[in-house]
Amino acid sequence: MKISSLVRSALVGWLAGIIVLLGWSLLWPRIFPVTDRVSAMPGQWKVLLLALVLVTPFGLIGGLIGGRLPYEGGKREQVLYAAISGILLTLVFGSCIFWYSGW
């Protein structure tokens, strides 16, 4: 496996995980409003930035693992599995960070 395909898989996993985590963290309070969003906004943006920084390695690792899973499937399947595994690892660890911070 070439270095460029490993880097591509890692970046696809990271990007997919970050996009899903951003969407989930911004849409979840709109579905279940539990706090006053206006007064809590500055602190929550800091927590979101911290969560994005902390889950970055997990998204990259998920992309690397997912890109290696379907070795016979071809490039399309490798990119798909890299995105899926990056999303899974990012959401798991992002949820732990949000829970710990009281998001």
C-alpha positions as CSV (number, residue, x, y, z in Angstrom):
1,M,0.0,0.0,0.0
2,K,1.4,3.4,-1.0
3,I,1.9,6.3,1.4
4,S,-0.5,8.4,-0.6
5,S,-3.3,6.0,-0.2
6,L,-2.6,5.8,3.5
7,V,-2.7,9.6,3.8
8,R,-5.8,9.7,1.7
9,S,-7.6,7.2,3.9
10,A,-6.5,9.0,7.1
11,L,-7.7,12.3,5.8
12,V,-11.0,10.9,4.6
13,G,-11.6,9.3,8.0
14,W,-10.7,12.5,9.8
15,L,-12.8,14.8,7.6
16,A,-15.9,12.6,7.7
17,G,-15.6,12.2,11.5
18,I,-15.2,16.0,12.0
19,I,-18.1,16.8,9.8
20,V,-20.4,14.3,11.5
21,L,-19.3,15.5,15.0
22,L,-19.9,19.1,14.1
23,G,-23.3,18.4,12.7
24,W,-24.2,16.2,15.7
25,S,-23.0,18.8,18.3
26,L,-24.8,21.7,16.6
27,L,-28.0,19.9,15.9
28,W,-28.4,17.9,19.1
29,P,-29.2,21.0,21.3
30,R,-31.9,22.1,18.8
31,I,-33.6,18.7,19.1
32,F,-33.4,18.5,22.9
33,P,-33.0,22.0,24.3
34,V,-31.9,21.7,27.9
35,T,-29.9,24.9,28.4
36,D,-30.3,28.6,27.6
37,R,-28.2,28.7,24.4
38,V,-27.6,32.4,24.4
39,S,-25.8,32.6,27.8
40,A,-23.9,29.3,27.3
41,M,-22.6,30.0,23.7
42,P,-19.1,31.3,24.4
43,G,-18.2,28.4,26.7
44,Q,-19.7,25.8,24.4
45,W,-17.7,27.0,21.4
46,K,-14.5,26.5,23.5
47,V,-15.7,23.0,24.4
48,L,-16.4,22.2,20.7
49,L,-13.0,23.4,19.7
50,L,-11.4,21.3,22.4
51,A,-13.4,18.3,21.4
52,L,-12.4,18.7,17.7
53,V,-8.7,19.0,18.7
54,L,-8.9,15.9,21.0
55,V,-10.7,13.7,18.5
56,T,-8.5,14.5,15.6
57,P,-6.1,11.5,16.3
58,F,-9.0,9.1,16.6
59,G,-10.4,10.2,13.3
60,L,-7.0,9.8,11.6
61,I,-6.5,6.3,13.2
62,G,-10.1,5.3,12.2
63,G,-9.4,6.4,8.6
64,L,-6.2,4.4,8.5
65,I,-7.8,1.3,9.9
66,G,-10.9,1.6,7.6
67,G,-8.7,2.2,4.6
68,R,-6.9,-1.1,5.2
69,L,-10.0,-3.3,5.9
70,P,-11.4,-4.0,2.4
71,Y,-8.0,-4.8,0.8
72,E,-9.6,-6.6,-2.3
73,G,-12.5,-4.2,-2.7
74,G,-10.8,-1.4,-4.6
75,K,-10.3,2.2,-3.9
76,R,-13.9,3.1,-3.7
77,E,-14.6,0.7,-0.9
78,Q,-11.4,1.7,0.9
79,V,-12.5,5.3,1.0
80,L,-16.0,4.3,2.1
81,Y,-14.7,2.2,5.0
82,A,-12.2,4.8,5.9
83,A,-15.0,7.3,6.3
84,I,-17.2,4.9,8.2
85,S,-14.5,3.9,10.7
86,G,-13.4,7.5,11.1
87,I,-16.9,8.5,11.9
88,L,-17.4,5.7,14.4
89,L,-14.2,6.4,16.4
90,T,-14.7,10.2,16.3
91,L,-18.3,10.0,17.5
92,V,-17.4,7.6,20.3
93,F,-14.6,9.7,21.7
94,G,-16.4,13.0,20.9
95,S,-19.4,11.8,22.9
96,C,-17.1,11.0,25.9
97,I,-15.6,14.5,25.7
98,F,-19.0,16.1,25.5
99,W,-20.3,14.1,28.4
100,Y,-17.3,14.9,30.5
101,S,-17.6,18.6,29.8
102,G,-21.3,18.7,30.5
103,W,-22.3,19.7,26.9
